[in-house]
Amino acid sequence: MVINGIRIRPGQTLNIDIAIARLPTHTLIDLPVFIKRAKEDGPVVLISGGIHGDEINGIVAIRKMLEEELITPNKGTVIFIPLVNVYGFLSSSRTFPDGRDLNRSFPGSKKGSLASQIAFILSNEIIPIIDYGIDFHTGGRMLSNYPQVRVDYKDKKGLELANAFGTHFILNSPHIDKSFRKEAYKRRKHILVYEGGESMRLDDYAVEEAILGTKRVLIHLGMIEGEIPPKDTIQIKESSWVRAKVSGIFSSNVKLGDEVKKGQIIAKITDPYGQVKVPVKATNNGHVVGLNNNPVVNAGDAIVHVGRI
């Protein structure tokens, strides 16, 4: 196994810094990669976070795995990349300084934009040597996701791993063009996307579920020992956002994870003066997999994400 020209031998634990570029201050930016390889050969699994620089929960989950030595494989190799998008992290932004989204930049280019260059590194240094991956994400600004795994249901191996991950929901999520997950799938690698919490806000429960799910997958693959009972996982075939019909102050009647019935009042929107009160009803039976935490909304804003089973 070779990463960035450095050979990782059986039984070795190594930290590798892949040079990316320099900031305008000429400070060198590296991509830190942490590798734990068992003496016995087995699957190679990537655990990655921070592809979007403002999604902190995944970064913290991987940091805890490394800091507390929660994962040491007795078979195969685990590659940790806690923070992929250093630029976005420094600016508390989802994207790069030029506005490009790394997760829409694959397979990348050696001489392209910063996002394209990092995508190129992942496409050529990491994807070829892995078998599976778990990529940690969160919801957007003021949009919180209940712990869930997203996988294309056409990917049978991916769906198997999603069930092994064992958190609350599995969402059917077709591969998106130029995404990390699709680029890996084109090379017959299987990457799960875990979503939990919201950007720029730490969520201890989302972090805990990320760690437990990762352990369950590695146990399922025979890479570590142990037994962690899964949650009561629900498979979501389709999902959609209920949107605000009017602008005003948004107050939810439901919590993340709640089951809802068609026609149920799940929220209300009022004006600031108490003159207007508009109920928001569920349009389908399902479960609340995402929720807008912003109390002030405009007409058309996504407010409650309902997954249908």
C-alpha positions in Angstrom: 0.0 0.0 0.0 1.5 3.3 -1.1 0.0 6.8 -0.4 1.8 10.0 -1.7 4.9 7.9 -2.4 5.1 6.5 1.2 4.8 2.8 1.7 2.5 1.5 4.5 3.6 -2.0 5.6 1.4 -4.5 7.5 1.1 -3.7 11.2 2.1 0.0 10.7 0.4 3.1 11.9 1.4 6.2 10.0 0.5 9.8 9.6 1.0 11.3 6.2 0.8 15.0 5.2 -0.1 15.5 1.6 1.0 19.0 0.4 -1.9 20.9 -1.3 -1.1 24.5 -1.9 -0.3 27.7 0.0 -2.5 30.4 1.4 -2.0 34.0 0.1 0.2 34.4 3.2 2.4 31.6 1.7 1.5 29.3 4.7 1.6 25.7 3.4 -1.7 23.8 3.6 -1.4 20.0 4.1 -4.0 17.3 3.9 -3.3 15.1 7.0 -4.0 11.4 6.5 -3.9 8.9 9.3 -3.5 5.2 8.5 -3.9 2.1 10.7 -3.0 -1.1 9.0 -3.3 -4.5 10.6 -0.8 -7.3 10.2 -3.5 -9.4 8.5 -4.8 -8.3 5.1 -8.4 -7.4 4.7 -10.7 -4.6 3.5 -9.5 -1.0 3.2 -12.0 1.5 4.6 -11.8 5.3 4.4 -13.4 7.4 7.1 -13.6 11.0 5.9 -15.0 14.3 7.2 -15.1 18.0 6.4 -15.5 17.7 2.6 -17.7 20.7 3.4 -15.6 22.9 5.6 -18.5 24.1 7.9 -19.7 20.6 8.7 -18.0 20.1 12.0 -19.7 17.0 13.6 -17.9 14.5 11.3 -14.5 16.2 12.0 -15.1 15.8 15.7 -16.3 12.2 15.4 -13.0 11.2 13.6 -10.9 13.3 16.0 -12.5 11.3 18.9 -11.8 8.0 17.1 -8.1 9.0 16.7 -7.7 10.7 20.1 -9.3 8.0 22.2 -7.9 5.2 19.9 -11.5 3.8 19.5 -10.6 1.9 16.3 -7.6 -0.4 15.9 -8.2 -3.0 13.1 -7.1 -6.6 13.6 -7.6 -7.2 9.9 -7.4 -4.8 6.9 -6.7 -1.1 7.0 -8.6 2.0 8.2 -7.7 5.4 6.6 -8.8 8.5 8.5 -9.0 11.9 6.8 -10.7 14.1 9.5 -10.7 17.3 7.5 -10.6 17.3 3.7 -11.6 20.9 3.0 -9.1 22.9 5.1 -9.9 26.1 3.2 -13.6 25.9 4.0 -12.9 25.1 7.6 -10.7 28.1 8.0 -13.4 30.4 6.7 -16.4 28.6 8.3 -17.7 27.9 4.8 -19.1 25.0 2.9 -17.1 25.8 -0.2 -13.6 27.0 -1.3 -12.6 30.7 -1.5 -13.8 30.8 -5.1 -17.2 29.3 -4.2 -16.5 25.9 -5.6 -18.0 22.8 -3.9 -15.4 20.0 -3.5 -18.2 17.4 -3.6 -19.1 18.6 -7.1 -15.5 18.7 -8.4 -14.6 15.0 -9.0 -12.5 13.5 -10.5 -10.7 16.8 -10.4 -7.6 18.1 -12.2 -4.0 18.5 -11.2 -3.9 22.0 -12.7 -7.5 23.1 -12.0 -9.1 25.1 -9.2 -8.2 24.4 -5.5 -11.2 22.2 -5.1 -10.4 20.4 -8.3 -6.8 19.8 -7.2 -7.9 18.2 -3.9 -10.5 16.1 -5.7 -7.7 15.0 -8.0 -5.6 13.9 -5.0 -8.5 11.9 -3.5 -9.3 10.4 -6.9 -5.7 9.3 -7.5 -4.2 8.7 -4.1 -7.1 7.4 -2.0 -10.0 6.0 -4.1 -7.8 3.4 -6.0 -6.6 1.7 -2.7 -9.9 1.6 -0.7 -12.8 -0.9 -0.9 -15.3 1.0 1.2 -15.8 4.4 2.8 -17.9 6.4 5.2 -18.1 10.1 4.5 -19.5 12.3 7.3 -21.8 15.2 6.6 -24.3 17.4 8.4 -27.3 19.5 7.3 -26.9 23.0 6.1 -27.0 26.3 8.0 -30.0 26.1 10.4 -31.0 22.8 8.8 -30.6 19.9 11.1 -30.6 16.2 10.0 -31.5 13.4 12.3 -28.8 10.6 12.2 -29.2 8.9 8.8 -27.2 7.1 6.1 -27.7 8.0 2.5 -27.1 5.3 -0.2 -28.3 4.5 -3.7 -30.6 1.5 -3.3 -29.4 0.2 -6.6 -26.0 -0.3 -4.9 -26.7 -3.6 -3.1 -23.3 -3.7 -1.3 -23.8 -0.1 -0.2 -27.3 -1.0 1.1 -25.8 -3.9 3.0 -23.3 -1.6 4.7 -26.0 1.0 5.4 -28.0 -1.6 7.2 -24.8 -2.6 9.1 -24.2 1.0 10.1 -27.5 0.7 11.9 -28.6 4.3 12.7 -32.1 5.6 12.7 -32.8 6.1 9.0 -31.5 4.9 5.6 -32.5 7.3 2.7 -32.5 6.3 -0.9 -30.1 8.8 -2.5 -29.0 8.3 -6.1 -25.4 9.2 -7.0 -24.8 12.8 -7.8 -22.7 13.8 -10.8 -19.1 14.8 -9.9 -19.5 13.8 -6.3 -17.0 11.9 -4.3 -19.4 9.0 -3.8 -20.2 8.7 -7.5 -16.5 8.9 -8.5 -15.8 6.0 -6.1 -18.8 4.0 -7.3 -17.6 4.3 -10.9 -14.5 2.5 -9.8 -16.6 -0.2 -7.9 -15.9 1.3 -4.5 -18.8 1.7 -2.1 -19.1 4.9 0.0 -21.8 5.6 2.5 -22.8 9.2 3.3 -23.7 9.8 7.0 -25.7 12.9 7.8 -26.2 14.1 11.4 -26.9 17.5 12.9 -26.4 20.9 11.2 -23.4 22.9 10.0 -21.4 25.1 12.4 -23.1 23.5 15.4 -21.8 20.6 17.5 -24.3 17.8 18.1 -23.1 15.3 20.6 -25.7 12.7 19.6 -24.9 13.0 15.9 -21.2 12.5 16.8 -22.0 9.5 19.0 -24.1 7.9 16.2 -21.3 8.5 13.7 -18.8 6.6 15.9 -21.2 3.7 16.8 -22.2 3.3 13.1 -18.6 3.2 12.0 -17.8 0.5 14.5 -20.8 -1.5 13.4 -19.6 -1.4 9.8 -16.1 -2.5 10.7 -17.4 -5.3 12.9 -19.6 -6.4 10.0 -16.5 -6.5 7.7 -14.6 -8.5 10.3 -12.0 -5.8 10.9 -12.6 -5.2 14.6 -14.2 -7.3 17.3 -17.3 -6.5 19.3 -21.0 -6.3 19.3 -23.1 -3.1 19.1 -26.8 -3.5 18.7 -28.2 -1.3 15.9 -31.1 1.1 16.3 -34.5 0.3 14.9 -33.5 1.4 11.4 -36.2 2.6 9.0 -35.7 2.5 5.2 -36.9 5.7 3.5 -37.7 5.2 -0.2 -38.5 8.9 -0.9 -38.4 12.1 0.9 -39.4 15.7 0.4 -39.4 19.1 2.2 -42.6 20.7 3.3 -42.2 24.3 2.4 -43.5 27.5 3.9 -46.5 28.9 2.1 -46.2 32.3 3.7 -43.4 34.3 5.4 -43.3 34.8 9.1 -42.2 33.3 12.4 -41.9 29.5 12.1 -42.7 27.2 15.1 -42.5 23.5 14.8 -44.9 21.1 16.5 -42.7 18.0 15.7 -39.2 17.0 16.6 -36.5 15.2 14.6 -37.3 11.5 14.3 -41.1 11.9 15.0 -43.6 9.9 13.0 -46.2 12.0 11.2 -49.5 11.3 9.5 -50.9 13.0 6.4 -52.9 16.0 7.3 -51.3 16.4 10.7 -50.5 19.9 11.8 -46.7 19.8 12.1 -46.0 23.5 12.5 -47.4 27.0 12.3 -46.3 30.3 10.8 -47.4 33.6 12.3 -46.7 37.2 11.6 -44.9 39.3 14.3 -48.1 40.9 15.4 -50.4 38.0 16.1 -52.8 38.9 13.2 -51.9 35.9 11.0 -51.7 32.3 11.9 -51.1 29.7 9.2 -51.0 25.9 10.0 -48.5 23.7 8.2 -49.8 20.2 7.5 -47.9 17.0 6.6 -48.6 16.1 3.0 -47.7 12.4 3.5 -47.3 9.7 6.2 -43.7 9.4 7.2 -40.9 10.5 9.6 -39.2 13.8 10.3 -35.6 13.3 9.0 -34.7 17.0 8.8 -35.9 20.2 10.4 -35.3 24.0 9.8 -34.1 25.6 13.1 -34.5 29.1 11.8 -37.5 30.8 13.5 -37.8 33.4 10.7 -38.8 32.0 7.3 -39.8 33.3 3.9 -42.4 31.8 1.6 -40.9 28.8 -0.2 -38.3 28.0 2.5 -37.8 24.3 3.3 -39.1 23.8 6.9 -39.7 20.1 7.6 -38.1 17.2 5.7 -40.4 14.2 5.7 -39.2 10.7 4.7 -41.9 8.4 3.3 -41.7 4.7 3.8 
